[in-house]
Amino acid sequence: MQTSIPSRDPSASCDQLDPETIKNQLARIVVSPEFPQVGRSAAFLSYVVEETLAGRGDRIKGYTIAVEVFKRFAGYTQDDPVVRIEAGKLRRALERYYLTAGRGDPVLIEIPKGGYVPTFTSLPTGHPGNVPPEVLPPRPADTRGALNWRLSAGALAIALAAGIGIGLFGAKSILRSMPTPDQDGPTLVVAPFANLGGGPQVELYATGLTEELLTALPRFKEIKVFGRETSRALPSDVATSRIRNELGARFLLAGGVRLSGNRVRITARLLDTGNGAILWSQDYDDAQSSDLFAIQSDVANKVATAIAQPYGVMAKADSMKPPAEDLGTYKCTLDFYSYRAELSVERHGQVRTCLETAVAHFPSFATGWAMLSIVYLDEDRFRFNSRIGSPSPVERSLEAARRAVQFDSDNVRGQQALMTALFFAQQVPEALSVGEQAIATNPNDTELLGEFGTRVAMSGQWKRGSELLDRALALNPGGGGYYQGTRALAAYMLHDTELAVRDIKRADLQKFPLFHAVAAVIYIDAGLADDARREAAIFDQMRPDFAPNFAAELKARNFTPEDRARLIGDARKAGLPVKDELDTALTSAGTTPTP
């Protein structure tokens, strides 16, 4: 079989691209720091390139890739979306590589949409020759954490035009307003998109578009995005001066949604909070179809690309992809975040039922499985609506998390769920390893940052855990509940009494029982005995089962023996009827403790 090689260089011919040259290019790509070093992109790319070079391009189908690369069983069907999802990620990874480390490479490898057979293109002369990758000079250090500010305006405009068509003027405006490399980098707040009218679906659609943007934007390591609770607390017409003065963010993204007849129109604009100037704006018009979610995701991608990576590298907002034509299922994902902000037993039951229905109807809904995993785990760690019998809540949580990452290995909620489930399954090293990989991929996702910081802290690394929590809270000061309480506990463990008291007072979680337990030990440590006893009494009333099993509960959360001893001692001082671990062991053995 002859390999098809569409050439961009008129002087190049197919004969110039011998298999060895293409293999060398493949090796360059898969070892590059600009190409994903986790996940399945390298295996996918290697398989399709090698099969094509071996003359078996006609065998490259979704079925063969699923079986050969992803080890799906022989009964694999097209209902399993793994190949389509991974192909999209691979195309974006290749696009990023050729816009960064691969700009001077001699061969372009692409996977055209509509199939999985790669094409190989000879790039213009003057690029490095066909040198085997093992003798190439070393690549520059990984620069994914900062924008390449030395890109010329011309190169920037070309990339923009190739990406989403922003003009040269808009690109220059955005670039001029960005901080210089020695600053922390641009910070952005997303205001809730406004409901501009047109039908009963607009409010849900506007809320969903805001959520999509809050999922898409943190994937860009070049910017810092304030989290969803901060966004929700703002009016859609919030003043730029408020964003600048109260949050210190440099940019504000705002917009609105309107339905008119069979058209949906989205307006979006980026503003400089220093002077209120509009740096970029665009309208998006689409025919309103039953698949509003596809339009929503597409708009989120375009906005995110325009703002976060003005040189045009795409990052698909695919961590929240609810099925089409099912508004109820999509609403489940929004309700999940509301539940996480409140942590009440009533909201837990509602969200669990909704998510179970969603994944029953749409078994490959990765984000739904991830959220359900976290909700299942709350049955055990918070005793919310616990179900008796087998499998246990932790086992159900672990199974749901594994399903999430099976359907989408890069799903941020899936990675978070797997990390947390492993932690409570007493597989702490494995949990922290998953967390490290997830943070490397999603360094600005505040929900992930907060959860990972909590796990790191409770395993005994209180200083690093507090630093991670500080990052999460700095990017999402409106999300001051669960993670604010954990940050207060970290300050207590680090003997920063003043900070511990201040942070626990900021954590407004009156419906969450463990909040009161943490408050009790912090207050007694600070000498606030009356406050400590009040919180202890509230906690004992909400969770009468906890105090008799205090040591075991702490152990289940992987606190170190030293940390457990300190917490038990202060809980006793606060008035909780807890036993230390020796007394608990003697009682379990049927021996009366010595007074």
Buried (B, 14 or more C-beta within 10 A) or exposed (E): EEBEBEBEBEEBEBEBBEBEBBBBBBBBBBBBBBBBBEBBBBBBBBBBBBBBBEEBBEBBEBBBBBBBBBEBEEEBEEEBBBBEBBBBBBBBBBBBBBBBBBEEBBBBBBBEEEBBBBBBBBBEEEBEEBEEBEEEEEBEEEBBEEBBEEBEEEBBBBBBBEBBEBEBEBBBBBBEBBEEEEEEBBBBBBBBBBBBEBEEBBEBBBBBBBBBBBBBBBBBBBBBBBBBBBBBEBEBEBBBEBBBEEBEBBBBBBBBBBBEEEEBBBBBBBBBBEEEEEBBBBEBEBEBEEEBBEBBBBBBBBBBBBBBBBBBBBBBBBBBBBBBEBBEBBBBBBBBBBBBBBBBBEBBBBBBEBBBBBBEEBEBBBBBBBBBBBBBBBBBBBBBBEEEEEEBBBBBBBBBBBBBBBBBBBBBBBBBBBBBBBBBBEBBEBBBEBBEBBBEBBBBBBBBBBBBBBBBBBBBBBEBBBBBBBBBBBBBBBBBBBBBBBBBBBBBBBEBBEBBBEBBBBBBBEBBBBBBBBBBBBBBBBEBEEBBBBBBBBBBEBBEEBBBBBBBBBBBBBBBEEBBBBBBBBBBBBBBEBBBBEBBEBEEEEEEEEE
